[in-house]
Amino acid sequence: MPRSPRPLPPTLPRVFTAADASTAGVTRGRLSARDLDAPFRGVRVRRDTDGDAPHGEDTPDEIARRNILGRVRAHALVLPPPAFYTGTTALAIHGRPFPDADAAASADLDVAVPAPHRALRRTGITAVQISPMLVHTTVRAGLPVATPASAWAMLAREHTVRDLVVIGDAIIRVPRDGGGRRLPDAQHAGLEKLAAAVSAGRRCGIAKLRAALPLLRTGSMSPLETDWRLSLIGTGLPEPELDVEVRAPDGRLLGISDGAFVTHRVAVEIEGDHHRTSRRQWVRDLEKYSDYATLGWDVVRLSAAHIRHDPSRGVALVRAALARRSWHA
């Protein structure tokens, strides 16, 4: 029966460098023991903790983000200045959604360096060199990372126009607090910052960025809502207003709708799975839709199936609701 590895010095954290271990008296052979992972050259991670284990109700985005951030925490110990994180890795650091969470979870970390520094090739890392004129960086959670606008622009190298719109909407959206109040200070970047990134100079994917920029909107609260809005393009339907407050005649807020055709009093609700699984959300929805009906609003409820699997069905439901309100193309 193989012997258990000798205990590591308690001064070493869960993630540490080989250099720090050597200073603490750990031998090279001990660093090769089975209780340690070596995700990157010169870095070791203890296997004796499950702090990053997934939770049963985590979304694919949350699982991917935790996976990426775990690897970033390890790699950051050996990240050479002036390198910084960008691409999908930057989306994880900034807490933005991914175009494809499964692909993001298994992808290499994205690292960039400003010219004339050379991009270093390492296992598990996709490294690129970029002109300093085309990027701005910041520090978030102690990590050097491209700003949201710069990260968005650099994603054009490998992503579609639609992906760029989904990501761009997530960056420029103005969130709300639990009481429904807008929080402009919590916006990751304004549309003007993304426009500045596009106009900074020629870069890989510049044509896609120029096509995506006029399609961005600040009121889209989720990628599914952006997908719905984009599904209406070319259908002859009017563009909806987004993140719309519906109020009673006395000014009382009855609800905030994902999309609305205010002139025709048609509200569109994009319902994720939590509308089905959360009893509290279900009760709130019933009250909200009852209040809307009292004011003479028509509500169209759409799920991911209506938007991503059969978008023509979702378009047809909206068209029918507008037609009932005497709308015509």
C-alpha positions in Angstrom: 0.0 0.0 0.0 1.5 3.4 -1.0 2.5 5.7 1.8 0.6 9.0 2.2 2.6 12.0 1.1 4.4 13.9 3.8 2.2 16.8 5.1 3.0 20.2 3.5 4.0 23.1 5.7 0.8 24.8 7.0 2.1 28.2 5.8 1.5 27.1 2.2 -2.0 28.1 1.0 -4.2 25.9 -1.2 -2.6 27.4 -4.3 1.1 28.1 -4.3 4.1 28.4 -6.5 6.9 25.9 -6.6 9.3 28.6 -5.7 7.4 29.4 -2.5 7.3 25.7 -1.7 11.0 25.4 -2.1 11.6 28.4 0.2 9.4 26.6 2.8 11.6 23.5 2.5 9.5 21.3 0.2 11.5 19.0 -2.0 11.0 18.7 -5.8 9.9 15.1 -5.3 7.2 16.2 -2.9 5.8 18.6 -5.5 5.2 15.6 -7.7 3.0 13.8 -5.2 -0.5 12.6 -6.1 -2.2 15.0 -3.6 -1.1 18.0 -5.7 -2.3 19.2 -9.1 0.0 21.2 -11.5 -2.3 23.2 -13.6 0.5 25.5 -14.9 4.2 25.3 -14.9 5.5 26.4 -11.5 2.1 26.2 -9.8 0.6 23.6 -7.4 -2.9 23.2 -6.1 -3.9 21.1 -3.1 -6.5 18.4 -3.9 -7.6 18.2 -0.2 -10.5 20.7 -0.5 -13.8 20.8 -2.3 -14.4 24.5 -1.9 -15.0 24.9 -5.6 -17.4 22.0 -5.9 -20.5 22.7 -7.9 -23.9 23.3 -6.2 -27.0 21.6 -7.4 -28.8 24.7 -8.7 -25.8 26.4 -10.4 -26.4 27.6 -13.9 -24.0 26.6 -16.7 -22.7 30.2 -16.6 -22.0 29.9 -12.9 -20.3 26.5 -13.2 -18.1 27.8 -16.1 -17.2 31.0 -14.2 -16.2 29.1 -11.1 -14.1 26.8 -13.2 -12.3 29.7 -15.0 -11.7 31.7 -11.9 -10.2 28.7 -10.1 -7.7 28.4 -12.9 -7.1 32.1 -13.0 -6.3 32.2 -9.3 -3.6 29.5 -9.9 -2.2 31.1 -13.0 -2.1 34.6 -11.6 0.7 33.5 -9.3 3.0 33.2 -12.3 1.5 35.8 -14.6 4.4 38.0 -15.8 3.9 41.8 -16.0 2.6 43.5 -18.1 0.4 40.6 -19.2 -3.3 40.7 -18.4 -6.4 38.6 -18.9 -8.8 39.1 -21.8 -11.3 37.3 -23.9 -13.6 34.8 -22.2 -11.4 34.8 -19.2 -12.1 38.5 -18.8 -15.8 37.9 -19.0 -15.5 35.5 -16.1 -13.5 38.1 -14.0 -16.0 40.8 -14.8 -19.0 38.5 -14.1 -20.5 38.7 -17.6 -22.3 35.9 -19.4 -20.6 33.6 -21.9 -21.8 33.0 -25.5 -21.3 29.3 -24.8 -20.8 28.3 -21.2 -19.7 24.8 -21.9 -17.0 25.9 -24.4 -15.9 28.6 -22.0 -15.4 26.1 -19.1 -13.1 23.9 -21.1 -11.2 26.6 -23.0 -7.7 27.8 -22.3 -7.2 31.0 -20.3 -6.9 34.1 -22.5 -3.9 36.2 -21.8 -2.7 39.3 -23.7 0.5 41.4 -23.7 0.9 44.9 -25.1 3.4 45.2 -28.0 6.4 45.0 -28.1 6.3 42.4 -25.4 6.1 38.9 -26.8 3.1 36.6 -26.1 4.4 33.6 -24.2 3.1 30.2 -25.2 2.2 27.9 -22.4 0.0 24.8 -21.9 -3.5 25.9 -20.9 -3.0 29.4 -22.1 -4.0 31.2 -25.3 -1.7 34.2 -25.6 -1.9 37.2 -28.0 0.0 40.4 -28.5 -2.0 43.6 -29.0 -1.1 47.2 -29.7 -1.3 49.4 -26.6 -3.5 51.8 -28.6 -6.2 49.2 -28.9 -6.6 48.2 -25.2 -7.3 49.6 -21.8 -6.7 47.5 -18.6 -7.9 47.6 -15.0 -7.5 45.6 -11.9 -10.5 43.6 -10.6 -10.4 41.3 -7.6 -6.6 41.8 -7.7 -6.3 40.5 -11.2 -5.0 42.5 -14.2 -7.7 42.4 -16.9 -8.9 44.2 -20.0 -11.6 46.6 -19.3 -15.1 45.4 -20.3 -15.1 47.5 -23.4 -11.6 46.4 -24.5 -12.4 42.7 -23.7 -15.5 43.0 -25.8 -13.6 44.4 -28.8 -10.9 41.7 -28.5 -13.6 39.0 -28.6 -14.3 39.9 -32.2 -11.3 37.9 -33.3 -13.2 34.6 -32.8 -16.9 35.4 -32.1 -19.9 36.2 -34.4 -21.8 39.5 -34.6 -24.6 37.9 -32.7 -22.3 36.9 -29.9 -20.9 40.4 -29.7 -24.3 41.8 -29.4 -25.2 39.4 -26.6 -22.0 40.2 -24.7 -22.2 43.9 -25.5 -25.8 44.1 -24.2 -24.6 42.4 -20.9 -21.8 45.0 -20.5 -23.9 48.1 -21.1 -27.0 47.1 -19.3 -28.1 49.2 -16.4 -29.1 46.8 -13.5 -31.8 47.4 -10.9 -31.8 46.7 -7.2 -34.3 44.5 -5.4 -36.8 47.4 -5.3 -36.7 48.0 -9.0 -34.5 51.1 -8.9 -32.0 51.5 -11.7 -28.3 51.5 -10.6 -26.4 53.4 -13.3 -23.3 53.3 -11.2 -23.3 49.5 -11.5 -23.2 49.6 -15.3 -19.9 47.9 -16.4 -19.4 50.4 -19.3 -21.5 52.8 -21.3 -22.2 52.5 -25.0 -19.7 55.3 -25.6 -16.9 53.1 -24.2 -17.7 50.3 -26.6 -17.9 52.8 -29.5 -14.5 54.2 -28.5 -13.0 50.7 -28.6 -14.3 50.2 -32.1 -12.9 53.5 -33.3 -9.5 53.1 -31.6 -8.0 51.6 -34.7 -8.0 48.6 -37.0 -8.1 45.2 -35.2 -9.0 41.6 -36.0 -12.8 41.4 -36.4 -13.3 45.2 -36.8 -16.0 44.6 -39.4 -18.0 42.5 -37.0 -17.6 45.1 -34.3 -18.9 47.8 -36.6 -21.9 45.6 -37.4 -22.6 44.8 -33.8 -22.3 48.3 -32.3 -25.6 49.8 -33.7 -27.5 46.7 -32.5 -26.6 47.2 -28.8 -29.3 48.3 -26.3 -28.9 49.1 -22.6 -32.2 47.6 -21.5 -31.6 43.9 -22.2 -31.3 42.2 -18.8 -30.2 38.7 -20.0 -28.8 36.9 -23.1 -32.2 35.3 -23.6 -33.8 38.8 -23.9 -31.1 39.9 -26.4 -31.8 36.7 -28.4 -35.5 37.6 -28.4 -34.9 41.1 -29.6 -32.6 40.0 -32.4 -35.2 37.4 -33.5 -37.6 40.2 -34.4 -35.1 41.8 -36.9 -36.4 41.3 -40.4 -39.9 40.2 -39.3 -41.7 43.5 -40.0 -42.5 43.9 -36.3 -41.6 47.1 -34.6 -38.6 47.2 -32.2 -39.8 46.9 -28.6 -38.9 49.2 -25.7 -36.8 47.3 -23.1 -36.9 47.1 -19.4 -40.2 49.0 -19.3 -41.9 50.2 -16.1 -45.6 49.7 -16.1 -47.4 52.0 -13.6 -50.9 52.5 -12.3 -52.7 55.8 -12.8 -51.6 56.9 -9.4 -47.9 56.2 -10.3 -47.6 53.0 -8.3 -45.1 50.6 -10.0 -47.0 47.4 -11.0 -44.1 45.7 -12.7 -41.1 45.9 -15.0 -41.4 44.1 -18.3 -38.6 42.8 -20.3 -40.0 44.3 -23.5 -43.1 46.3 -24.4 -44.9 47.9 -27.3 -46.1 50.7 -25.1 -48.4 52.4 -27.7 -50.3 49.2 -28.1 -50.1 48.1 -24.4 -48.5 44.8 -25.2 -45.9 43.6 -22.7 -43.5 40.7 -23.4 -42.1 38.6 -20.5 -39.0 36.5 -21.2 -39.3 33.7 -18.6 -36.4 31.7 -17.5 -36.7 28.5 -15.5 -36.9 30.3 -12.2 -40.4 31.6 -13.1 -41.5 27.9 -13.0 -39.4 26.6 -10.1 -39.7 29.5 -7.7 -43.1 29.7 -5.9 -42.4 33.3 -4.8 -41.7 34.3 -8.4 -44.8 32.4 -9.6 -47.0 34.3 -7.1 -45.4 37.7 -8.1 -46.1 36.9 -11.7 -49.8 36.2 -11.1 -50.2 39.5 -9.3 -48.3 41.4 -11.9 -50.3 40.0 -14.8 -53.6 40.6 -13.0 -52.6 44.2 -12.5 -51.6 44.5 -16.1 -54.9 43.1 -17.3 -56.8 45.6 -15.1 -55.0 48.4 -17.0 -55.8 46.9 -20.3 -52.4 45.4 -21.1 -51.9 42.2 -23.1 -49.1 40.0 -21.9 -47.1 37.6 -24.1 -45.0 35.1 -22.1 -42.1 33.6 -23.9 -39.7 30.8 -22.8 -36.3 29.8 -24.2 -38.2 27.3 -26.4 -40.0 30.1 -28.1 -36.8 32.1 -28.7 -33.9 29.7 -29.3 -35.6 26.5 -30.4 -38.5 27.8 -32.5 -38.1 31.6 -32.9 -40.9 31.7 -35.5 -43.3 30.6 -32.9 -42.3 33.4 -30.5 -42.6 36.0 -33.3 -46.0 34.7 -34.2 -47.2 35.1 -30.6 -46.1 38.7 -30.5 -47.5 39.4 -33.9 -50.9 38.0 -32.8 -50.9 40.1 -29.7 -50.1 43.3 -31.6 -52.8 42.4 -34.2 -55.4 42.2 -31.5 -54.4 45.8 -30.6 -55.1 46.9 -34.2 -51.4 47.0 -35.2 -50.5 46.3 -38.8 -47.2 46.4 -40.7 
